[in-house]
Amino acid sequence: MSIKVDHVSKLYGEQRALDGVSFEIERGNIVGFLGPNGAGKSTMMKIITCFLPQTEGVVEVCGFNVSDAPMEVKKRVGYLPEHNPLYHDMYVREYLEFIAGIHKLPNKKQRVDEMIEMVGLTIERKKQIGALSKGFKQRVGLAQAMIHDPEVLILDEPTTGLDPNQIVEIRNLIKNIGKDRTVMLSTHIMQEVEAICDRVIIVNHGKIVANDKAANLTNYKNKQVIRVEFSKAVASNILTSIAGVSEVKKVSDTTWLIASNADTDIRQHIFDFAVKNDNSVLTVQKEEQRLEDVFKALTR
């Protein structure tokens, strides 16, 4: 197991930033760690990377306890914090060689060349970091996090402030990185999570409220919703009387969102209803529940 978190709590005075959090992440998984601002995401990541001590509980990374063997953990973890701490007056290659020296890598120059190519910094390698765009600065941050070839990569808001093209580039880079190592990333971009994450953990007020595959989470309410457009106006109390209907929401006088249990197909009942009431069904469309909707429902 790459990361094991067992009943971890973190207190700041009387405030609980984390409250009995437990989860496990296996090698080769890309896991999205989600939650609203102040939910405890960054605190959990800082505990895993040995930047903060937990108040209660146990955290292990690659079999090493973060409290008992922090140096062994740091050898196996790469960390890109939300606010990328770079030396802006240093050149890209100079900075990466400096980081490689901190890790005491025997083949510094070769490893720096590999990282520059891997993260797409070849044309920018001779520039000062302060002269780079936000996207290339993030690439430098990823390169420093991976230069010692860690087994676990912790990324806190890796695409914050990037334009759509840069987001796609960094997303693809993370996806490739995650093929042979564990990646745990925090983000507020739900499309990013759906595109690259194998699993999603959602935390709210310091507690885990969901821990599952993204596809499973979008069905967490065990219901399906269809959008139906009738030729004539329909009243909500009449729609709720249709067999199998659990909930209705008005879009317009003639268009409604109609919910039922996930294993119940109510389309035939709706057509029968329309015929009996001298009405017609113009369109029927299944509404896909997005991860963003689930996130809102769980953290509201």
VOMAR-344579 format. One record per residue (C-alpha): x, y negated, z negated; residue in three letters; residue number from 1. Coordinates in steps of 0.05 Angstrom, whole numbers. Layout:
<sites>
       px       py       pz   figu   miba
        X        Y        Z    ALA    NUM
...
</sites>
This chain:
<sites>
       px       py       pz   figu   miba
        0        0        0    MET      1
       30      -67       21    SER      2
       -9     -111      -27    ILE      3
      -46      -88      -90    LYS      4
      -83     -138     -133    VAL      5
     -115     -111     -197    ASP      6
     -161     -154     -240    HIS      7
     -121     -218     -231    VAL      8
     -142     -282     -265    SER      9
     -109     -351     -266    LYS     10
     -127     -403     -317    LEU     11
     -110     -477     -316    TYR     12
     -130     -497     -386    GLY     13
     -203     -477     -391    GLU     14
     -213     -474     -315    GLN     15
     -211     -406     -282    ARG     16
     -181     -413     -212    ALA     17
     -184     -337     -205    LEU     18
     -230     -292     -244    ASP     19
     -216     -217     -243    GLY     20
     -197     -211     -170    VAL     21
     -181     -141     -143    SER     22
     -165     -117      -72    PHE     23
     -115      -76      -32    GLU     24
      -85      -87       37    ILE     25
      -52      -31       77    GLU     26
        8      -39      122    ARG     27
       -8      -60      194    GLY     28
      -72      -98      175    ASN     29
      -87     -171      190    ILE     30
     -134     -195      134    VAL     31
     -170     -261      133    GLY     32
     -173     -291       63    PHE     33
     -231     -340       65    LEU     34
     -267     -387       18    GLY     35
     -288     -460        9    PRO     36
     -239     -512      -16    ASN     37
     -221     -499      -88    GLY     38
     -243     -426      -86    ALA     39
     -175     -400     -107    GLY     40
     -145     -379      -40    LYS     41
      -79     -416      -44    SER     42
      -72     -397     -118    THR     43
      -78     -323     -100    MET     44
      -26     -330      -44    MET     45
       23     -366      -90    LYS     46
       16     -310     -141    ILE     47
       30     -257      -88    ILE     48
       91     -296      -64    THR     49
      117     -306     -136    CYS     50
      109     -382     -135    PHE     51
       58     -379     -192    LEU     52
       49     -329     -249    PRO     53
      -19     -299     -260    GLN     54
      -52     -306     -328    THR     55
      -81     -235     -328    GLU     56
      -78     -174     -284    GLY     57
      -25     -140     -240    VAL     58
        0     -155     -170    VAL     59
       44     -108     -131    GLU     60
       76     -120      -63    VAL     61
      107      -60      -28    CYS     62
      107      -24      -95    GLY     63
      142      -79     -133    PHE     64
      109     -117     -190    ASN     65
      111     -192     -178    VAL     66
      123     -205     -252    SER     67
      177     -153     -263    ASP     68
      214     -155     -196    ALA     69
      202     -222     -163    PRO     70
      268     -221     -123    MET     71
      250     -153      -93    GLU     72
      181     -181      -74    VAL     73
      211     -243      -42    LYS     74
      257     -201        1    LYS     75
      196     -167       30    ARG     76
      150     -227       38    VAL     77
      149     -284       89    GLY     78
      108     -345       68    TYR     79
       82     -404      108    LEU     80
       47     -451       59    PRO     81
       -9     -498       81    GLU     82
       38     -559       80    HIS     83
       96     -534      122    ASN     84
      159     -554       83    PRO     85
      210     -570      138    LEU     86
      273     -613      138    TYR     87
      255     -663      192    HIS     88
      326     -689      199    ASP     89
      353     -620      217    MET     90
      354     -590      287    TYR     91
      313     -527      301    VAL     92
      372     -480      308    ARG     93
      409     -513      250    GLU     94
      349     -505      204    TYR     95
      337     -432      222    LEU     96
      411     -415      212    GLU     97
      406     -449      144    PHE     98
      346     -405      126    ILE     99
      381     -343      152    ALA    100
      440     -361      107    GLY    101
      395     -366       46    ILE    102
      372     -295       61    HIS    103
      445     -274       71    LYS    104
      431     -243      138    LEU    105
      494     -211      167    PRO    106
      477     -228      240    ASN    107
      453     -299      232    LYS    108
      461     -326      302    LYS    109
      432     -264      335    GLN    110
      371     -264      289    ARG    111
      360     -339      301    VAL    112
      362     -327      377    ASP    113
      310     -271      369    GLU    114
      264     -314      328    MET    115
      269     -374      375    ILE    116
      248     -330      433    GLU    117
      194     -294      393    MET    118
      157     -357      371    VAL    119
      167     -394      437    GLY    120
      217     -447      415    LEU    121
      269     -438      470    THR    122
      258     -505      504    ILE    123
      255     -541      437    GLU    124
      314     -507      403    ARG    125
      361     -567      409    LYS    126
      311     -619      383    LYS    127
      306     -648      314    GLN    128
      247     -619      276    ILE    129
      219     -689      263    GLY    130
      213     -700      338    ALA    131
      170     -637      349    LEU    132
       95     -635      358    SER    133
       52     -605      303    LYS    134
       45     -541      342    GLY    135
      120     -531      350    PHE    136
      131     -549      277    LYS    137
       84     -492      259    GLN    138
      125     -446      304    ARG    139
      187     -466      265    VAL    140
      150     -451      201    GLY    141
      131     -382      227    LEU    142
      202     -369      249    ALA    143
      230     -386      179    GLN    144
      176     -341      148    ALA    145
      195     -282      192    MET    146
      270     -291      200    ILE    147
      288     -239      147    HIS    148
      239     -189      179    ASP    149
      191     -184      120    PRO    150
      141     -127      112    GLU    151
       87     -176       89    VAL    152
       70     -244      119    LEU    153
       28     -294       80    ILE    154
        0     -352      121    LEU    155
      -39     -409       89    ASP    156
      -78     -448      141    GLU    157
      -28     -434      198    PRO    158
      -68     -472      251    THR    159
      -89     -534      212    THR    160
      -83     -597      255    GLY    161
      -69     -560      320    LEU    162
     -104     -574      386    ASP    163
     -146     -518      418    PRO    164
      -89     -495      464    ASN    165
      -40     -492      406    GLN    166
      -90     -454      364    ILE    167
      -96     -400      417    VAL    168
      -20     -395      424    GLU    169
       -9     -388      349    ILE    170
      -67     -339      344    ARG    171
      -37     -294      397    ASN    172
       31     -299      363    LEU    173
        1     -277      296    ILE    174
      -36     -220      329    LYS    175
       29     -194      359    ASN    176
       66     -202      293    ILE    177
       12     -162      257    GLY    178
       22     -100      299    LYS    179
       78      -74      254    ASP    180
       71     -112      189    ARG    181
       18     -135      140    THR    182
      -11     -205      151    VAL    183
      -55     -243      102    MET    184
      -79     -309      127    LEU    185
     -124     -364      100    SER    186
     -164     -407      148    THR    187
     -229     -445      156    HIS    188
     -235     -428      230    ILE    189
     -284     -369      234    MET    190
     -271     -356      308    GLN    191
     -198     -345      290    GLU    192
     -217     -293      238    VAL    193
     -264     -257      286    GLU    194
     -210     -257      340    ALA    195
     -151     -229      302    ILE    196
     -170     -202      233    CYS    197
     -182     -128      218    ASP    198
     -215     -144      152    ARG    199
     -244     -204      115    VAL    200
     -241     -221       41    ILE    201
     -285     -279       19    ILE    202
     -273     -312      -48    VAL    203
     -318     -363      -82    ASN    204
     -308     -397     -150    HIS    205
     -249     -351     -162    GLY    206
     -287     -286     -150    LYS    207
     -290     -240      -89    ILE    208
     -359     -241      -58    VAL    209
     -344     -199        4    ALA    210
     -290     -150       25    ASN    211
     -303     -113       90    ASP    212
     -292     -110      165    LYS    213
     -317     -173      201    ALA    214
     -366     -132      242    ALA    215
     -396     -102      179    ASN    216
     -402     -170      146    LEU    217
     -444     -198      202    THR    218
     -496     -145      185    ASN    219
     -491     -153      110    TYR    220
     -564     -174      102    LYS    221
     -585     -110      138    ASN    222
     -633     -148      183    LYS    223
     -640     -168      256    GLN    224
     -666     -233      283    VAL    225
     -699     -245      350    ILE    226
     -717     -311      383    ARG    227
     -787     -308      414    VAL    228
     -818     -360      460    GLU    229
     -894     -356      468    PHE    230
     -936     -391      521    SER    231
     -980     -422      467    LYS    232
     -969     -450      397    ALA    233
     -970     -398      340    VAL    234
     -979     -407      265    ALA    235
     -928     -379      216    SER    236
     -979     -343      173    ASN    237
    -1003     -304      233    ILE    238
     -932     -283      253    LEU    239
     -916     -258      183    THR    240
     -976     -211      188    SER    241
     -944     -173      246    ILE    242
     -920     -103      224    ALA    243
     -846     -102      207    GLY    244
     -836     -178      204    VAL    245
     -799     -199      141    SER    246
     -786     -273      154    GLU    247
     -801     -326      206    VAL    248
     -769     -394      222    LYS    249
     -799     -446      267    LYS    250
     -757     -474      324    VAL    251
     -816     -508      360    SER    252
     -892     -498      363    ASP    253
     -881     -442      413    THR    254
     -812     -415      395    THR    255
     -796     -377      331    TRP    256
     -739     -338      299    LEU    257
     -769     -273      273    ILE    258
     -731     -227      226    ALA    259
     -741     -154      210    SER    260
     -701      -96      179    ASN    261
     -640      -77      220    ALA    262
     -669       -8      236    ASP    263
     -738      -34      257    THR    264
     -754      -54      329    ASP    265
     -812     -103      326    ILE    266
     -813     -124      399    ARG    267
     -871      -79      417    GLN    268
     -912     -105      358    HIS    269
     -899     -176      381    ILE    270
     -922     -161      452    PHE    271
     -985     -127      424    ASP    272
     -997     -187      379    PHE    273
     -992     -235      439    ALA    274
    -1041     -194      480    VAL    275
    -1093     -191      424    LYS    276
    -1088     -266      413    ASN    277
    -1094     -286      487    ASP    278
    -1021     -308      487    ASN    279
     -959     -289      527    SER    280
     -887     -275      510    VAL    281
     -842     -316      556    LEU    282
     -774     -296      528    THR    283
     -746     -249      475    VAL    284
     -673     -255      455    GLN    285
     -633     -222      399    LYS    286
     -597     -272      355    GLU    287
     -527     -250      336    GLU    288
     -508     -267      264    GLN    289
     -441     -301      263    ARG    290
     -387     -295      209    LEU    291
     -396     -370      197    GLU    292
     -469     -357      177    ASP    293
     -448     -302      129    VAL    294
     -394     -347       99    PHE    295
     -444     -403       87    LYS    296
     -494     -355       56    ALA    297
     -442     -325        9    LEU    298
     -409     -389      -13    THR    299
     -466     -439      -14    ARG    300
</sites>
